[in-house]
């Protein structure tokens, strides 16, 4: 199991197949496994298919730990609480590129958690010899996510692969 990544206010915990299985069982099960408060609204319905895919990938390819999801735990709240998550769409491609994505729960948006976590995840990835480039895709109307990417050191570089998205690349 990979060690967590610590930031000024957060602990980022890499997902494992067992943690994703707990997440799919419900917020209370995940909270027990992580030892922190988790919103009863977690996980968002639109993430279930991705979580099932991540669980399978981690179960059959344990070396992908760190290249899937990370749980974002805020330590600056009255009790440690999961404020969101982020991760990569998979290990680096042959050119050394990874794509990052993230989700922050509504009550915790606008507090800088996403920027802090994305910066930490980018540093984690770039510290590995086989990662040269970190990218993200973002819808043009998602202004909040664009602010996060910009503050985290990304610049918009053109059209994304997914229809209607814009591609952002980390430039530090």
Secondary structure, DSSP 8 states (H G I E B T S, - for coil): ----EE-SSEEEEE--HHHHHHHHH-HHHHHHHHTSB--TT-S-GGGHHHHHHHHHHHHH-GGGTTSSEEEEEESSSSS-EEEEEEEESSS--TTSEEEEEEEE-GGGTTSSHHHHHHHHHHHHHHTSTT--EEEEEEETT-HHHHHHHHHTTEEEEEE-SSTTEEEEEE--
